[in-house]
């Protein structure tokens, strides 16, 4: 596949952009060609892709190209030709070498290449900006990510600062975000002063672990919650047996002993009030035996005091308590009766727990079992599906997990860090502060001077990559654009997924889901570089897949009916699906082209997404 290839196809549809007159400022240097002379020493000058009427200070020959400097003046653009060395009484235009001399810079290969870049891209040039860019690029090759970052700064009219440059340059580097995060995690573990930063280490591990581990833990968490909180004892018992079969709980353990272990683990991670309830529940389970009748009565009495106003549930516990006190009910209670005692209390305790697995993760032995069981569960679900492409290779509940996982990764990386920080300043409540535990937030607040240069460098690369994508997300008139890159693991493979969403703003300030454009960029092991381009108009989707794999259409064909069906479930209709190959072989990376060329653009009321 050509390095430029894929994304260049998108730009063919972006031709109806308004041609705004260039904003010429005094002191800028531009390269222009004299097209036609007019009276009073004015002329039509071709500068880049635009023609302007300019006031010239010196008579110049038509059809010749000159270097000009923009002068102060009202109305018409005033241009002064930059002179080169005199020759036989003539006044030729300045050469690149003489221009560098005027900038008081040495004539070097890198400086000449940089000047050629400014000329080719028709970027506004001053001595100050040229010297600044030359300084930023002095240790870089005169091509690649650095120049692309400079172009984006001018094109998107971003602040001309070193931080903005470094962030954009990080976006266009070829090193994957996954490898940057893994390197940061490695440096954290090897730097003694940073080893205590458990929250950052945990967050990085969440990003770099495989999807099987993440989805597996989520699925097992659901089974665990059903075992602990299902009102029906038979359902709870079935969930317990499933956990045993998957290896989360020992096969030879009884339900009562397993309950003690799990409740104790939950108790250690909950707030004081709810932790007290789970502690009493653990004691009730432990004392459920004839020899410990006194403690059972005492613990059940404590539970009654901690769980007031429970209606029929409180009455049932009181009846049980009276029965045990009078010896009308003998210990140990059978599994169903014990379940009816602890289930309402556990359900109350776990009401605010969104992810039971996150609590159980604190028990490393149990956590490892969850991972293994989750992988086994996924393998069992997927094995029969792999042999039949007509069936979904991703079960319905797992596709929801993928969606939720992608949203959580975007938040965990810190793409909304600045917004969240501003909200905390406006409303410093506990909920807002919780949003400032992203990787970007933790890196900005926890990096210290005593950290090693290697750790600082690894952290800077991650911060700059995240910030760079934030800079590429912008508003242009009525159009919003969000661009981000996340590491994503699926079926044992980890890839960076780059996504761009663009569309009109709704009244709530969000992208209109009925009219938008979505692009996915992936570099897959088998299919290599792939772009999926979705145009959505009135919830009707035109999809283009750009990939150089031979016969990809025939490979994908069996999955198209399933794709249409899944889209219909969300009230979208697939109107067309087209497959294209990249068509040029320019040496610009596809990732770079993808990011730089697909910008939101508009012209008056004619919107193109």
C-alpha positions as CSV (number, residue, x, y, z in Angstrom):
1,X,0.0,0.0,0.0
2,X,1.3,3.5,-0.8
3,X,2.4,5.4,2.3
4,X,0.2,8.4,1.5
5,X,-2.6,6.4,-0.2
6,X,-5.6,6.0,2.0
7,X,-6.4,9.4,3.4
8,X,-5.7,11.3,0.2
9,X,-8.9,9.7,-1.3
10,X,-11.0,11.6,1.3
11,X,-9.8,15.0,0.1
12,X,-11.2,14.6,-3.3
13,X,-14.6,15.3,-1.8
14,X,-13.5,18.4,0.0
15,X,-13.3,20.8,-3.0
16,X,-16.1,23.2,-2.1
17,X,-14.2,25.0,0.6
18,X,-14.4,28.8,0.6
19,X,-11.2,30.4,-0.7
20,X,-10.6,33.0,1.9
21,X,-8.2,35.9,1.2
22,X,-4.9,35.2,2.9
23,X,-4.3,37.4,6.0
24,X,-1.1,39.2,5.1
25,X,0.7,40.9,8.0
26,X,3.5,43.4,7.8
27,X,6.9,41.7,8.0
28,X,5.8,38.4,6.5
29,X,7.8,37.1,3.6
30,X,6.0,35.3,0.7
31,X,7.0,33.9,-2.7
32,X,4.9,35.3,-5.6
33,X,4.6,35.5,-9.3
34,X,3.7,38.6,-11.2
35,X,0.6,37.8,-13.4
36,X,-0.5,41.1,-14.8
37,X,0.4,44.8,-14.4
38,X,-2.2,47.6,-13.7
39,X,-1.8,51.4,-13.5
40,X,-0.3,53.2,-10.5
41,X,2.2,50.4,-10.0
42,X,-0.3,47.8,-8.9
43,X,-0.2,44.2,-10.2
44,X,-2.0,40.9,-9.9
45,X,0.3,38.5,-8.0
46,X,-0.1,34.8,-7.6
47,X,0.8,33.8,-4.0
48,X,0.3,30.1,-3.4
49,X,-3.1,29.2,-4.6
50,X,-4.5,32.7,-4.5
51,X,-4.3,35.8,-6.7
52,X,-4.2,39.2,-5.0
53,X,-4.0,42.7,-6.2
54,X,-0.9,44.3,-4.6
55,X,0.8,47.6,-4.5
56,X,4.4,47.2,-5.7
57,X,7.2,49.5,-4.5
58,X,9.4,48.7,-7.6
59,X,8.5,47.9,-11.2
60,X,8.9,44.2,-11.8
61,X,8.8,41.9,-14.9
62,X,5.7,39.9,-15.6
63,X,5.7,36.1,-15.4
64,X,8.7,36.2,-13.0
65,X,8.7,34.9,-9.4
66,X,10.0,37.0,-6.6
67,X,10.5,37.0,-2.8
68,X,8.3,39.7,-1.3
69,X,8.0,41.2,2.2
70,X,4.6,42.5,3.2
71,X,4.7,46.2,4.2
72,X,2.4,48.4,6.2
73,X,-0.5,49.9,4.3
74,X,-4.2,50.3,4.2
75,X,-6.5,48.5,1.8
76,X,-4.4,47.0,-1.0
77,X,-1.6,44.6,0.0
78,X,1.7,46.4,-0.2
79,X,4.7,44.3,-1.3
80,X,8.4,45.1,-1.4
81,X,10.7,42.8,-3.4
82,X,13.6,41.4,-1.5
83,X,16.7,42.0,-3.5
84,X,19.6,39.6,-4.2
85,X,23.1,40.4,-5.3
86,X,23.4,43.0,-8.1
87,X,24.3,41.7,-11.5
88,X,25.0,44.0,-14.5
89,X,22.8,46.8,-13.2
90,X,19.8,44.5,-12.8
91,X,18.0,43.8,-9.6
92,X,17.3,40.1,-9.4
93,X,15.0,38.5,-6.8
94,X,16.6,37.2,-3.6
95,X,17.9,33.7,-3.7
96,X,17.3,31.3,-0.8
97,X,20.9,31.8,0.2
98,X,20.5,35.6,0.3
99,X,17.3,35.2,2.2
100,X,19.0,33.2,4.9
101,X,21.7,35.9,5.1
102,X,19.0,38.5,5.7
103,X,17.7,36.3,8.5
104,X,21.3,36.2,9.9
105,X,21.3,32.4,9.6
106,X,24.0,30.3,8.1
107,X,23.4,28.7,4.8
108,X,23.1,25.0,5.7
109,X,21.4,22.0,4.2
110,X,18.7,21.9,6.9
111,X,18.0,25.7,6.7
112,X,17.6,25.5,2.9
113,X,15.3,22.4,3.2
114,X,13.2,24.3,5.8
115,X,13.0,27.4,3.5
116,X,11.9,25.1,0.7
117,X,9.2,23.6,2.9
118,X,7.8,27.1,3.8
119,X,7.8,28.0,0.1
120,X,6.1,24.8,-1.0
121,X,3.4,24.9,1.6
122,X,3.0,28.7,1.2
123,X,3.2,29.2,5.0
124,X,3.6,32.8,6.3
125,X,7.3,33.4,6.9
126,X,9.1,35.9,9.1
127,X,12.6,36.0,10.3
128,X,11.4,35.4,13.8
129,X,9.2,32.4,13.1
130,X,11.9,30.9,10.8
131,X,14.5,31.2,13.5
132,X,12.1,29.7,16.1
133,X,11.2,26.7,13.8
134,X,14.9,26.2,12.9
135,X,15.7,26.0,16.7
136,X,12.9,23.5,17.3
137,X,14.1,21.3,14.4
138,X,17.9,21.7,14.9
139,X,18.2,18.1,16.2
140,X,15.6,16.6,13.7
141,X,15.7,15.6,10.1
142,X,14.4,18.3,7.7
143,X,11.3,16.2,7.0
144,X,8.7,14.1,8.8
145,X,6.8,14.7,12.0
146,X,8.5,18.1,12.9
147,X,7.5,19.7,9.6
148,X,4.1,18.2,9.7
149,X,3.6,19.7,13.2
150,X,4.7,23.1,11.9
151,X,2.2,22.9,9.0
152,X,-0.6,22.0,11.4
153,X,0.2,24.9,13.7
154,X,-0.2,27.4,10.8
155,X,-3.2,25.6,9.2
156,X,-5.2,25.3,12.4
157,X,-4.0,28.7,13.7
158,X,-2.7,27.3,16.9
159,X,-0.5,29.2,19.4
160,X,3.1,29.3,18.1
161,X,4.7,27.8,21.2
162,X,7.2,25.0,21.8
163,X,4.7,23.1,23.9
164,X,2.1,23.1,21.0
165,X,4.9,22.1,18.6
166,X,6.1,19.2,20.8
167,X,2.5,17.9,21.3
168,X,1.7,17.9,17.6
169,X,5.0,16.4,16.7
170,X,4.3,13.5,19.1
171,X,1.0,12.8,17.3
172,X,2.9,12.3,14.0
173,X,5.6,10.1,15.4
174,X,5.4,6.6,14.2
175,X,5.9,5.0,17.6
176,X,2.6,3.5,18.8
177,X,0.7,4.8,21.8
178,X,0.7,1.3,23.2
179,X,4.5,1.1,23.2
180,X,4.7,4.6,24.8
181,X,2.4,3.5,27.7
182,X,4.3,0.2,28.1
183,X,7.6,2.1,28.3
184,X,6.2,4.5,30.9
185,X,5.0,1.6,33.0
186,X,8.4,0.0,32.8
187,X,10.2,3.2,33.8
188,X,7.9,3.7,36.7
189,X,8.7,0.2,38.0
190,X,12.4,0.8,37.7
191,X,12.5,4.3,39.4
192,X,12.6,3.9,43.2
193,X,11.1,7.3,43.8
194,X,8.1,6.5,41.7
195,X,7.3,3.0,42.9
196,X,4.8,4.3,45.4
197,X,2.6,5.8,42.8
198,X,0.2,2.9,42.9
199,X,-2.8,4.8,41.2
200,X,-0.8,5.7,38.1
201,X,0.7,2.1,37.8
202,X,-2.8,0.6,38.2
203,X,-4.2,2.9,35.5
204,X,-1.4,2.0,33.1
205,X,-2.0,-1.7,33.7
206,X,-5.7,-1.2,33.0
207,X,-4.7,0.3,29.6
208,X,-2.2,-2.3,28.6
209,X,-4.0,-5.5,29.7
210,X,-5.7,-7.4,27.0
211,X,-9.4,-7.1,26.1
212,X,-9.8,-10.8,27.1
213,X,-8.7,-9.8,30.6
214,X,-10.9,-6.7,30.8
215,X,-14.0,-8.3,29.3
216,X,-13.4,-11.6,31.2
217,X,-13.3,-9.8,34.5
218,X,-16.4,-7.8,33.6
219,X,-18.3,-11.0,32.7
220,X,-17.2,-12.8,35.8
221,X,-18.0,-9.7,37.9
222,X,-21.6,-10.1,36.6
223,X,-21.8,-13.7,37.6
224,X,-20.3,-12.9,41.0
225,X,-22.9,-10.2,41.6
226,X,-25.7,-12.6,40.6
227,X,-24.4,-15.1,43.2
228,X,-24.3,-12.5,45.9
229,X,-27.4,-10.6,45.3
230,X,-29.9,-12.7,43.3
231,X,-33.2,-12.9,45.3
232,X,-33.9,-16.4,44.1
233,X,-31.6,-18.9,46.0
234,X,-31.7,-21.4,43.0
235,X,-30.3,-18.7,40.7
236,X,-27.6,-17.8,43.3
237,X,-26.7,-21.5,43.6
238,X,-26.4,-21.8,39.8
239,X,-24.1,-18.8,39.6
240,X,-22.0,-20.3,42.4
241,X,-21.6,-23.6,40.5
242,X,-20.7,-21.6,37.3
243,X,-18.0,-19.8,39.2
244,X,-16.6,-23.1,40.4
245,X,-16.7,-24.6,36.9
246,X,-14.8,-21.5,35.6
247,X,-12.1,-21.8,38.2
248,X,-12.9,-18.6,40.0
249,X,-13.8,-20.6,43.2
250,X,-12.3,-23.9,44.2
251,X,-14.4,-26.9,43.0
252,X,-14.1,-28.6,46.3
253,X,-15.2,-25.6,48.4
254,X,-18.7,-25.3,49.9
255,X,-20.7,-22.2,49.4
256,X,-20.5,-21.0,53.0
257,X,-16.7,-21.0,53.0
258,X,-16.5,-19.2,49.7
259,X,-19.0,-16.6,50.9
260,X,-16.7,-15.8,53.9
261,X,-13.7,-15.2,51.6
262,X,-15.5,-13.0,49.1
263,X,-17.4,-11.0,51.7
264,X,-14.2,-10.4,53.7
265,X,-12.5,-9.1,50.5
266,X,-15.5,-6.8,49.7
267,X,-15.5,-5.5,53.3
268,X,-11.9,-4.4,53.1
269,X,-12.6,-2.1,50.2
270,X,-15.9,-0.4,51.2
271,X,-16.6,2.9,53.1
272,X,-16.8,2.5,56.9
273,X,-20.6,2.3,57.1
274,X,-21.1,-0.4,54.5
275,X,-17.9,-2.2,55.5
276,X,-19.4,-2.7,59.0
277,X,-22.4,-4.4,57.4
278,X,-20.3,-6.8,55.3
279,X,-18.1,-7.5,58.4
280,X,-21.2,-8.6,60.3
281,X,-22.4,-10.7,57.3
282,X,-19.0,-12.4,57.3
283,X,-19.4,-13.2,61.0
284,X,-22.9,-14.5,60.5
285,X,-21.7,-16.9,57.8
286,X,-18.7,-18.0,60.0
287,X,-20.9,-18.6,63.1
288,X,-23.5,-20.6,61.3
289,X,-22.8,-23.8,63.2
290,X,-24.2,-25.4,66.4
291,X,-21.1,-24.8,68.5
292,X,-21.2,-21.1,67.8
293,X,-24.9,-20.4,68.3
294,X,-24.3,-17.5,70.8
295,X,-22.2,-15.6,68.2
296,X,-24.7,-16.2,65.5
297,X,-27.5,-14.7,67.6
298,X,-25.3,-11.7,68.5
299,X,-24.2,-11.1,64.9
300,X,-27.8,-11.4,63.6
301,X,-28.9,-8.8,66.3
302,X,-26.2,-6.4,65.0
303,X,-27.4,-6.8,61.5
304,X,-30.9,-5.9,62.6
305,X,-29.6,-2.7,64.1
306,X,-27.6,-1.8,61.0
307,X,-30.4,-2.6,58.6
308,X,-33.5,-0.7,60.0
309,X,-36.8,0.0,58.1
310,X,-36.5,-3.0,55.8
311,X,-40.2,-4.0,56.0
312,X,-40.7,-7.8,55.3
313,X,-37.0,-8.4,55.2
314,X,-36.6,-7.0,58.7
315,X,-39.5,-9.1,59.9
316,X,-38.1,-12.3,58.4
317,X,-34.7,-11.7,60.1
318,X,-36.5,-11.1,63.4
319,X,-38.5,-14.3,63.0
320,X,-35.3,-16.2,62.3
321,X,-33.6,-14.6,65.3
322,X,-36.5,-15.5,67.6
323,X,-36.5,-19.1,66.2
324,X,-32.7,-19.6,66.9
325,X,-33.0,-18.1,70.4
326,X,-35.9,-20.5,71.3
327,X,-34.1,-23.5,69.6
328,X,-37.1,-23.8,67.2
329,X,-34.6,-23.3,64.4
330,X,-31.4,-25.3,64.6
331,X,-28.0,-24.4,63.2
332,X,-26.4,-24.7,60.7
333,X,-29.0,-23.0,58.4
334,X,-29.4,-24.7,55.1
335,X,-28.0,-22.8,52.1
336,X,-31.3,-21.3,51.0
337,X,-32.2,-20.0,54.4
338,X,-28.8,-18.5,54.9
339,X,-29.1,-16.8,51.5
340,X,-32.4,-15.2,52.5
341,X,-30.6,-13.7,55.5
342,X,-27.6,-12.2,53.8
343,X,-28.9,-11.4,50.3
344,X,-30.9,-8.3,51.1
345,X,-28.0,-6.8,53.1
346,X,-25.5,-7.6,50.3
347,X,-27.8,-6.1,47.7
348,X,-28.0,-2.9,49.9
349,X,-24.2,-2.8,50.3
350,X,-23.4,-3.3,46.6
351,X,-26.0,-0.7,45.3
352,X,-23.4,1.9,44.7
353,X,-20.7,-0.5,43.3
354,X,-20.7,-0.2,39.5
355,X,-17.8,-2.7,39.0
356,X,-17.6,-5.5,41.5
357,X,-14.5,-6.7,39.8
358,X,-12.7,-3.5,40.7
359,X,-13.2,-4.3,44.4
360,X,-12.2,-7.9,44.1
361,X,-9.0,-6.8,42.2
362,X,-7.5,-5.9,45.5
363,X,-7.3,-9.7,46.3
364,X,-4.5,-10.6,43.9
365,X,-5.1,-14.4,44.1
366,X,-8.8,-14.0,43.3
367,X,-8.0,-11.4,40.6
368,X,-5.7,-13.8,38.8
369,X,-8.5,-16.4,38.9
370,X,-10.9,-13.9,37.4
371,X,-8.5,-13.2,34.5
372,X,-8.0,-16.9,33.8
373,X,-11.7,-17.6,34.1
374,X,-12.6,-14.6,31.9
375,X,-10.3,-15.8,29.2
376,X,-11.7,-19.3,29.4
377,X,-15.3,-17.9,29.3
378,X,-14.6,-15.8,26.2
379,X,-12.9,-18.7,24.5
380,X,-15.9,-20.9,25.2
381,X,-18.3,-18.3,23.8
382,X,-16.3,-17.7,20.7
383,X,-15.1,-21.1,19.7
384,X,-18.3,-22.3,17.9
385,X,-18.7,-18.9,16.3
386,X,-15.3,-18.9,14.6
387,X,-16.3,-21.9,12.5
388,X,-19.4,-20.1,11.0
389,X,-18.8,-16.6,9.6
390,X,-22.6,-16.1,9.4
391,X,-22.7,-16.0,13.2
392,X,-21.5,-13.0,15.1
393,X,-17.8,-13.3,16.1
394,X,-18.7,-10.9,19.0
395,X,-21.6,-11.8,21.2
396,X,-24.2,-9.1,21.7
397,X,-23.3,-8.5,25.4
398,X,-19.6,-8.5,24.5
399,X,-20.1,-5.8,21.8
400,X,-21.6,-3.6,24.5
401,X,-18.5,-4.3,26.6
402,X,-16.3,-3.2,23.7
403,X,-18.2,0.0,23.4
404,X,-18.1,0.7,27.2
405,X,-14.4,-0.3,27.3
406,X,-13.5,2.2,24.5
407,X,-15.3,5.0,26.3
408,X,-13.6,4.2,29.6
409,X,-10.1,4.2,27.9
410,X,-10.8,7.6,26.4
411,X,-11.6,8.9,29.9
412,X,-8.8,7.1,31.6
413,X,-6.2,8.5,29.2
414,X,-7.3,12.1,30.0
415,X,-8.6,13.5,26.8
416,X,-11.0,15.6,28.8
417,X,-8.4,16.6,31.5
418,X,-8.6,20.4,31.0
419,X,-12.4,20.4,30.9
420,X,-12.6,18.3,34.1
421,X,-10.1,20.5,35.8
422,X,-12.2,23.6,35.0
423,X,-15.3,21.9,36.3
424,X,-13.6,21.1,39.6
425,X,-12.6,24.8,39.9
426,X,-16.2,25.8,39.3
427,X,-17.7,23.1,41.5
428,X,-15.1,21.4,43.8
429,X,-17.2,18.5,44.9
430,X,-15.9,14.9,45.4
431,X,-17.5,13.7,42.2
432,X,-15.6,16.3,40.1
433,X,-12.3,15.5,41.8
434,X,-12.7,11.8,40.9
435,X,-12.5,12.8,37.2
436,X,-9.0,14.1,37.8
437,X,-7.5,10.7,38.2
438,X,-6.8,10.2,34.5
439,X,-3.3,9.2,33.3
440,X,-2.6,12.8,32.0
441,X,-3.8,14.3,35.3
442,X,-1.7,12.0,37.4
443,X,1.4,12.5,35.3
444,X,1.1,16.3,35.4
445,X,0.6,16.3,39.2
446,X,3.0,13.6,40.3
447,X,6.2,14.0,38.2
448,X,9.0,15.3,40.4
449,X,12.5,16.6,40.0
450,X,14.0,13.6,41.6
451,X,12.6,11.3,38.9
452,X,15.1,9.8,36.4
453,X,15.6,11.5,33.0
454,X,14.3,8.3,31.3
455,X,11.0,8.4,33.3
456,X,10.5,12.1,32.6
457,X,11.1,11.5,28.9
458,X,8.6,8.6,28.9
459,X,6.1,10.7,30.7
460,X,6.6,13.7,28.4
461,X,6.0,11.5,25.3
462,X,2.7,10.2,26.7
463,X,1.5,13.7,27.8
464,X,2.5,15.2,24.5
465,X,0.7,12.5,22.5
466,X,-2.5,13.0,24.5
467,X,-2.3,16.8,24.3
468,X,-1.6,16.6,20.5
469,X,-4.8,14.8,19.8
470,X,-6.6,17.3,22.0
471,X,-5.2,20.1,19.8
472,X,-6.4,18.3,16.7
473,X,-9.9,18.3,18.2
474,X,-11.5,21.6,17.4
475,X,-14.5,23.6,16.3
476,X,-14.6,25.2,12.9
477,X,-17.7,27.3,12.5
478,X,-20.7,25.1,13.1
479,X,-18.6,21.9,12.8
480,X,-17.1,20.0,15.7
481,X,-14.3,17.6,15.4
482,X,-13.0,15.1,17.9
483,X,-9.8,13.1,17.2
484,X,-8.3,10.6,19.6
485,X,-6.1,7.5,19.6
486,X,-6.4,4.7,22.1
487,X,-4.7,1.3,22.7
488,X,-7.2,-1.5,22.2
489,X,-6.7,-5.2,22.7
490,X,-9.0,-7.8,21.2
491,X,-8.6,-11.5,20.6
492,X,-5.1,-11.4,22.0
493,X,-3.8,-8.6,19.7
494,X,-3.2,-5.0,20.8
495,X,-3.5,-2.1,18.2
496,X,-3.7,1.6,18.3
497,X,-7.2,2.7,17.1
498,X,-7.4,6.3,15.8
499,X,-10.8,7.7,15.4
500,X,-12.2,11.0,14.1
501,X,-15.7,12.2,14.6
502,X,-16.9,15.4,12.9
503,X,-20.3,16.9,12.4
504,X,-22.7,19.7,13.2
505,X,-23.3,20.7,16.9
506,X,-26.6,19.9,18.5
507,X,-28.3,22.3,20.8
508,X,-26.5,20.4,23.7
509,X,-23.2,21.1,22.0
510,X,-22.7,17.5,20.9
511,X,-22.1,16.0,17.5
512,X,-25.4,15.3,15.7
513,X,-25.6,11.5,15.4
514,X,-28.0,11.8,12.5
515,X,-25.6,13.9,10.3
516,X,-21.9,13.2,10.8
517,X,-18.7,11.6,9.5
518,X,-16.7,9.0,11.3
519,X,-13.3,7.7,10.3
520,X,-11.4,4.8,11.8
521,X,-7.7,4.2,11.2
522,X,-6.2,0.8,12.1
523,X,-3.0,-1.0,11.3
524,X,-3.9,-4.7,11.6
525,X,-1.7,-7.7,11.6
526,X,-3.3,-9.4,8.6
527,X,-5.1,-6.6,6.7
528,X,-2.4,-4.0,7.4
529,X,-3.3,-0.3,7.0
530,X,-7.1,0.1,6.9
531,X,-9.4,3.1,6.9
532,X,-13.2,2.8,7.5
533,X,-15.0,6.0,6.4
534,X,-18.6,6.4,7.4
535,X,-20.8,9.2,6.1
536,X,-24.1,9.5,8.0
537,X,-27.0,11.5,6.5
538,X,-30.4,11.3,8.2
539,X,-29.2,8.1,9.9
540,X,-28.4,6.5,6.5
541,X,-24.8,5.3,6.2
542,X,-22.5,5.2,3.2
543,X,-19.4,3.2,4.2
544,X,-16.1,3.1,2.4
545,X,-13.3,0.6,3.4
546,X,-9.9,1.5,2.0
547,X,-7.4,-1.4,2.1
548,X,-5.0,-3.0,-0.3
549,X,-5.7,-6.6,0.6
550,X,-6.6,-8.6,-2.5
551,X,-10.2,-9.9,-2.6
552,X,-11.1,-8.2,0.6
553,X,-14.6,-7.7,-0.6
554,X,-15.2,-11.4,-0.9
555,X,-13.7,-12.0,2.6
556,X,-16.0,-9.4,4.1
557,X,-19.2,-10.3,2.1
558,X,-20.5,-12.9,4.5
559,X,-20.5,-10.4,7.4
560,X,-22.5,-7.6,5.5
561,X,-26.0,-9.0,6.4
562,X,-25.0,-9.1,10.1
563,X,-23.7,-5.5,9.9
564,X,-26.9,-4.3,8.4
565,X,-28.9,-6.0,11.0
566,X,-26.8,-4.6,13.9
567,X,-27.1,-1.1,12.5
568,X,-30.9,-1.5,12.2
569,X,-31.0,-2.4,15.8
570,X,-29.7,1.2,16.5
571,X,-32.0,2.8,13.9
572,X,-29.3,3.2,11.2
573,X,-29.6,2.0,7.6
574,X,-26.5,0.9,5.6
575,X,-27.2,2.3,2.1
576,X,-23.9,1.5,0.4
577,X,-20.6,-0.3,1.2
578,X,-17.7,0.4,-1.1
579,X,-14.2,-1.0,-1.2
580,X,-11.2,1.0,-2.5
581,X,-7.5,0.6,-2.7
582,X,-5.0,3.4,-2.1
583,X,-3.9,5.0,-5.3
584,X,-0.6,6.8,-4.8
585,X,2.9,6.0,-3.4
586,X,4.0,9.2,-1.9
587,X,6.3,8.8,1.1
588,X,4.1,10.3,3.8
589,X,2.8,7.9,6.4
590,X,-0.8,7.0,6.1
591,X,-1.4,7.9,9.8
592,X,0.0,11.4,9.2
593,X,-2.1,12.0,6.1
594,X,-5.2,10.6,7.8
595,X,-4.8,13.1,10.7
596,X,-3.8,16.2,8.7
597,X,-6.1,16.1,5.7
598,X,-9.4,15.2,7.3
599,X,-10.2,18.5,9.0
600,X,-13.6,20.0,9.5
601,X,-14.3,22.5,6.8
602,X,-17.3,24.7,5.8
603,X,-18.2,27.4,3.3
604,X,-21.1,29.6,4.2
605,X,-24.2,27.5,4.5
606,X,-22.8,24.7,2.4
607,X,-21.6,22.2,5.0
608,X,-19.4,19.2,4.1
609,X,-18.6,16.6,6.7
